[in-house]
Amino acid sequence: MAEVIVAVVAPEADQRAILQMQVDSTAMGRTVHTFSSFPAGASDLSVRRMQEVNVDVILIDIPQHETASAIRAVEVLHAEIPKAALFAVGDASQPQAIIAAMRAGAREFLERPTTTASLLEAFVRLSAVRRSPKGAEANGKVFTFVNAKGGSGATTIAVNTALSLQAQQGGVALVDLAPLGHAALHLSAKPAFTIADAIRNSKRLDDDLMEGYMTRCQEGLHLLAGVSEAFTEPVATEAMARIFEVLVARYRYVVVDASTRLDPALRTVCDLSQTVLLVGLLDVPSLWNVAKVREYLIEGCAYANVGLVLNRFRKLPGFSESEIESATQTKIVSRIPNQYAAVSSAIDRGIPLVGQNHSEVARTFAQLARMLAEAQVTEKRKSKGASLFGLG
């Protein structure tokens, strides 16, 4: 295995010494620089020194009393040294720090106290990712679909959008987070494992284990299937964060079907998502729910990019789109035509609509997939707090 060139950023001298010793003890990594202060901008001397030696990995410690400065440093380093993999080190009991570090650009979050074994595993994972077809590209993007009200069609839309993305771009995973998962039925898949297995084994989850949990479906789409019976075990934020940490390192796009799920685990996933799409119908109760669910999901979230998908859409008097957007505070990004009979037949047969014909509804799913893929370019030109959809 090739040598991994490492820089360590940690304010505390003891922690710097420990991390340097552990890196060098892996026999795979070599520490070339250590820094005691967090870089605040591109002109910092530490940034220039890391650029000069072309570091492969930057280990950045996140102390509880300096979280904001550490996260800012992750953002700076991710922007200025994009080819380096950022490994954040911190307390697993700080869920918001985990989420913030990953959103800022960290590829790994290593629990303190670190061990030589955990660092070696992270180096091996990085090496495997860089050998994969995706290579050393930036982390994959997460798109999450949530029903505003039960029966609004989030699963159908997530499945068909994921298949469209797979056909257009490749490298797509579909994750079924529904309280009772139905995505496998839509795809005529028979999964051997579900997301419950990934949750229970999150502490030892790596690329190889995740590969074993995925079900291969139509068009090369990979599915992390939902549970077939109620999952009553508590889901820790760090478990969900770890699952998505592995997924975004492995896939270009991760499409999430949250269905009617509304709990802290979903909020964690939404915090990690580039785009959250609420699925609603064109009636007053559903639109009222859109506003309430949006409010719940973005509470305490510094970056909220939420859009509205109107399902079973048909023009009705008294429902102007500007009024809907104003009332829900959510931009309409897609309108799925009202073809209920065709959708029901597709679900019953396990043959998704996008694979059957070139109908209007199939074209709509293809357009939605293109919009999500193209939005990545727009996102790079926007500030972190801005919304792709102009609201949020």
N, C-alpha and C positions, 0 to 999 in steps of 0.2 A: 504494500500500500504506500502511496506517495506521502511524503512528509507534509504535515499541516503547519503552516506558519501562523503563529498566534500572537495577538496583542491582548493585554489584560488592562482593564480600566476599573479601579476600585479605590475609593477614598481611604479605606482602612488598611494600614500597613500589614497587619496580620492576615487579612483576607487576600491581599495581593500576593503575599508569600505563599499562602496555602494553594491558591489557584495556579501560580507559576510552578510550584512543586508537582502538583497533580498533572498539569499539562505535560511537563517534561517526563513524568513517570509513565505516561501512556506508551512511550516508545513510538508514537505516531505523530505527536505534536511537539513543536519547539517554540518556546516563548522568545520573541525577539524584542518586545518592548513592554514595559509596565508603566501605567500612568496613575497618578493620585487624584487627578481632578477630571471632572466631566467636561468634554468639549461643548462649548455653547454656540459655536458657529464654524463656518468653513475655514476661517483664517487661523483657528487654533493650531498651535505648534504640534499637538498630538495628532491631529488629523493629517497634517503634512507628512509627519514621520511615518504614519501607517501607510499612506499612499506611496511613499518612496520605496518601502520594502514589499509592497503588494501582499499585504496580509490576507490569509485565507479565512481566518476566524478572528472575531473580536469578542472576547469575554467581558461582559459589562455587569458589574455588581449593582444591585438595586437595594440599597439600605432603606429600612422603613422610614427613617427621618429625612431622606433625600430622594424620595420617589420621583417627584416632579422633575428635578434636575437630571436624574438618571434617564427618565423617559424622553426628555428633550434631547439628551445625548444620543439615545438610540435613533431618534428621528434624524439628527444631524449626520451621524455616521452612515445610516442607511442611504441618505441622499448623496453624500460626498464620496462614499466608498461602496458603491452598489454591488460590486463583485464579491465583497467580503460577506461571510455569513455571520450574523449577530446572534450570539448565545447570551441570553439574559440569565442572571443568577439571582435568586431571591427566595423569599419565604412563601411557601405554598399556601399559607393561610391568608395571603393578600390577593384575593381573586381579581380585584380591579387592577392591581399592578400587573398580573399575568396578562389580562386582556389588553391593557394599555401598551405593554411591551410588544405583544404580537401585532397589534394594530400599527404601532410605530415602525415595525419592520423586523422584529426579532424572529429568527427561524426556529430557535429552541428556547425553552424556559427550563432551566436546571434548578432543582430544589436545593436550597441551602440546608445543611452542609453538603457540598458536592463531594463526590468520591472519584478516584481515578477511573473506576469502572464506568461510572455514569458519563464522564467526559469521553472515554474511549468509545462507548456506544454512540455518543453524539457525533464523534468524528467519523465513525463507520457509516452512520446514516447519511451524513453529508457527502461522503465519498460515493455512496450508492446513488444518491440523488443526482450528483453531477455526472455519473456514468449513464443515467437514464436518458431516454429521448428528450425529456423536458429540460435536462441539463441544469445549469445554474441560473435559470430564469428566476424572476421574482416569484414570490408565493402566489399560488392560485387564488382565484376570486370566489367568494361565497355569495350566493343568491338564495334568500330564504323566502318561502311562500307561507303565508299564515291566513287561515280563514278568519274573517271578521265575525262570522256566524256559522254554526254547524251546517254542513251540507252546501257550502258555497262553491266547492269545487277545487280547493287548493291542491289536492292530490292529483287530479286529472291535469291541471295546468302545470304542476311541477314535473310530472312524468313526461308530458309531451314537450315541454320546454327543454328538459334535459336531453331528450332524444334529438330534438332539433339542433341543440348546441353541439351534441356529439357528431351529428352528420356534417355540420358546418365547420367545426373547429377541432374536434377530437379531444381526448384527455378529460372526459367528464365523469364525475361520480355523482350519484343520486343518494341522498341520505334521508331515510324515513324516520322522522322524529315524532310521528303521530302517537297519541296515547295507545291506539291499536293500529298497527301498520297495514295499509292496503296496497302500497305501491307494487309489491311483488305480484299481487293479483292482476293489476293493470298490465304487467309485463309478462304474465304467464311464467313467472320465475318460481323456483323452489329452493329458497335459501337454506343452507345448512347452519348458518350463524345469523345473529341479529345484532343490533346496536347494544343490546343488553350485555353481550359477550365483551364488546369493546369497552363498555363502562366498567364492568367488573375487573377487567385486566388492564385498565388505563395506565397503571404505574409501570407496567412492563411493555406497553404498546410501542411497537416500532414498525418500520415499513414492511418487514416480512410478515409480522403478525397481522397487520392490517390487510395485506394482500390475501391472507387466508380467510379473513372475515367477509371479503367482498364476493358478491354473486355476479357472474358474467351474464349480461342480458343482450337484448337486441342491439344491433348496430355497434357493438363494442362498448356499450354503456356499462359501467360498474355500479352495483347497488349495495349499499350498506342497509340491509333490510330492517324494517320495524318489528316491534314485538308483536306476537300473536295472542298474548294474554297480558293482563294488567301488570305493569312493572311498578312495584310499590317500594322498591329500595330507594333511599335518598341518592340524588345525583349531585356530587360535589362539583363546584365550578371548575376546579382544577382538572377533574376527569374529562369534562366536556371540552375544556380548552386544549387538553392534550390530544384528544381525538381529532380535533380540527387542525391542530398543529401538524399532525402526521398527514392528514388529508390534503392540506394546501401545499405541503411539500411534494406530494405525490401527483396531484391532478392540476390541470390548468383551470378547471371550473368545478365547483362543488355546489350542486343544487340541493336545497333542503326543503323537504315537505314537512312542515310543522303541523299541518292540518289544524285542529282546534286546540293544540297545546298552548297553555299560558301559565308558565311557571318560571322560577329563577333560571332553570337550565336553558329555556328558550331565550330569555333575556341575554344570557351569556352568548348564545349563538348569534343573536341579532347584533350584539355589540361587535362581534367578529365579522359580520357580514358587510360586504360592500353595498348591497342593496337589499332592503326588506320590502316585499311586495304583499300588501294586504289584498285579499280576494273578497270582493263584496258583490252583492246583487243590487239591482236598481229598485230598491224599496226602502221605505223610511227606517224600519227596524235594523236592516243590514247596514245602512249608511250611518245610523246612530252608533252601531257597534264599531264601525271603522274608526270613528273619532276616539272612542273609548279605548280600543285595543292599541291604536297608535300612541295614545297618551301613556298607556302602561309600558309599552315597549321602549319608548325613548326617555322615560324618567331616569334622570341621572346619567344619561349617555351624552358624552361630549360630541359625538358624531352620529347624526341620525339621518340616514338617506332612505326615506320611506316613500313608496309609490303605491298607487291604487290600480288594481286590475278589476275591471267590471266584467263579471262573467254572465253568460246568458243574456248578452246585451241586445236590446232593441230600443229604438227611440220611443220615449213616452212623453206626452205633454206634461208640463209642470216640473220636469227634471232637467234643467239646463246644466251643462257640464261646468260652467263657471260657478254656479250655485252649489253644485256638489263639491267642487274643490274648496270653495270657501267654507262650507259647513263642516267638512271633514279635515280641513287643513292638510289635504293630501292631493298631490298631483295625479291625475289620471294618466297612466302610461300605456294602457292597452285595453281594448274592448273585445272580448271573446264573443263571437256571434252565438245567438240562441239556437243551438242545434241539439237539443236535449235528447231526442230519440237516437241520433247517431252516436252521441257520447255514451249513452246507456248501453247501446249495442256493443260498442268498442270495449267497455269495461267487462261486460258479460263474456265476451269472447277472448279477452286478454290480448287484443290486438290494438295498440294505441292508434289514435286518429292520424298522427303524422305518418304512420307507416302504411295507411290504407289507400289514400287517394290524394288528389290535389284540390280538396275542397276549400271553401273560404276559411273554415275554422282551422284547417291544417296550415294554410298560408299565414294566418294570424299568429299561430305558435312560432312559425319560422321567423316572422318579423320581430316578435318579442325576443327570441334568442339572439337575433342580430343586434337588436338595440342594447341588450345587456353586454354583449361582447364588445361592441363599439364604444360603450360608455366608459370602458377602461381608459381609452385615450383621453376622453374628456376629463376624467377624474384626475389624471396626472397634471392637468393644467389648472385645476381648481385648488383652492386652499382646503386644508383638512376639515374645516367646519362647514364647508359649503355643500349643498345638495345638488346632485345631478339633475334633479327634477324641479329645482327652483323653489321648493318649499321644504320646511323641516327645521 
